[in-house]
């Protein structure tokens, strides 16, 4: 009786380990996707600030965008709006969520806005 029971339970550890590893990898990929989206958001904030400062100084906005957009994913866009003495720059980039996009609903684009007072 004892030998039969050991034989029936011998594969349980392997199956539980396999399920545990798959779950661990799925959770890790989800966490990394969320972190990547957060990093893209931080990069968009930084780029918006850089372009807004350059526009407020009266500099070449397209050159500032070309220099700083390397941190953003392909397809990123920006818009400059001048209102009185303030310059507002909005940056929009597609989110690179990795596997998060397969499991969760589309996170949508990453957006950031910077507003700087122009120099006199």
C-alpha positions as a printed Julia matrix, in Angstrom:
120×3 Matrix{Float64}:
  0.0    0.0     0.0
  2.74   2.37    0.9
  4.66   1.92   -2.36
  1.55   2.72   -4.43
  0.93   5.98   -2.6
  4.49   7.22   -3.12
  4.21   6.47   -6.8
  0.96   8.49   -7.14
  2.42  11.56   -5.36
  5.83  11.49   -7.04
  4.87  13.94   -9.81
  3.01  16.43   -7.61
  6.11  18.44   -6.69
  7.11  18.8   -10.33
  3.63  19.95  -11.35
  3.39  22.44   -8.48
  6.86  23.78   -9.28
  5.95  24.21  -12.94
  2.75  26.1   -12.1
  4.61  28.23   -9.56
  7.35  29.16  -12.03
  4.87  30.1   -14.75
  2.94  32.26  -12.28
  6.13  33.91  -11.07
  7.22  34.74  -14.62
  3.8   36.13  -15.49
  3.73  38.39  -12.43
  7.32  39.51  -13.08
  6.52  40.42  -16.69
  3.46  42.4   -15.56
  5.5   44.32  -12.99
  8.22  45.07  -15.54
  5.6   46.32  -18.01
  4.16  48.69  -15.44
  7.65  49.93  -14.56
  8.42  50.5   -18.23
  5.25  52.54  -18.66
  6.26  54.62  -15.61
  9.71  55.21  -17.07
  8.16  56.31  -20.36
  5.96  58.74  -18.43
  8.99  60.17  -16.61
 10.84  60.54  -19.92
  7.83  62.34  -21.43
  7.77  64.79  -18.49
 11.49  65.46  -18.92
 11.21  65.99  -22.68
  8.2   68.3   -22.28
 10.14  70.4   -19.78
 13.21  70.61  -22.02
 11.21  71.64  -25.07
  9.14  74.15  -23.06
 12.27  75.81  -21.64
 13.79  76.06  -25.11
 10.57  77.56  -26.51
 10.38  80.04  -23.62
 13.92  81.22  -24.4
 12.99  81.7   -28.04
 15.32  78.9   -29.15
 14.95  76.26  -31.83
 12.17  74.0   -30.56
 12.57  71.39  -33.3
 16.26  70.98  -32.44
 15.45  70.58  -28.73
 12.82  67.97  -29.64
 15.25  66.08  -31.89
 17.9   66.01  -29.13
 15.63  64.92  -26.32
 13.09  62.6   -27.99
 15.5   59.66  -28.11
 14.26  58.65  -24.64
 10.69  58.28  -25.97
  9.18  55.43  -27.99
  8.7   55.7   -31.75
  5.62  57.67  -32.71
  5.96  60.32  -29.98
  4.6   63.76  -30.84
  4.62  67.2   -29.28
  2.6   70.39  -29.51
  3.64  73.9   -28.48
  1.07  76.49  -27.44
  1.84  80.09  -26.5
 -0.67  81.86  -24.3
  0.34  85.31  -23.17
  3.76  85.03  -21.58
  3.46  81.27  -20.98
  4.62  78.45  -23.23
  2.92  75.08  -22.85
  4.33  71.92  -24.4
  2.34  68.7   -24.53
  4.12  65.42  -25.3
  2.25  62.28  -26.28
  3.86  58.87  -26.81
  2.52  55.37  -27.28
  2.86  53.25  -24.16
  5.33  50.35  -24.3
  3.61  48.1   -21.82
  5.0   44.75  -22.97
  2.9   41.83  -21.74
  0.73  44.16  -19.67
 -1.02  45.12  -22.89
 -1.86  41.47  -23.54
 -3.35  40.85  -20.09
 -4.84  44.21  -19.07
 -6.82  46.72  -21.14
 -4.8   49.08  -23.32
 -3.09  51.59  -21.01
 -3.43  54.29  -23.66
 -0.73  56.77  -24.58
  1.71  58.34  -22.17
  1.1   62.09  -21.91
  2.97  64.92  -20.22
  2.59  68.69  -20.18
  5.05  71.38  -19.17
  4.26  75.08  -18.75
  7.01  77.67  -18.55
  6.89  81.45  -18.38
  8.64  83.02  -21.33
 11.69  85.21  -20.89
 11.14  88.91  -21.5
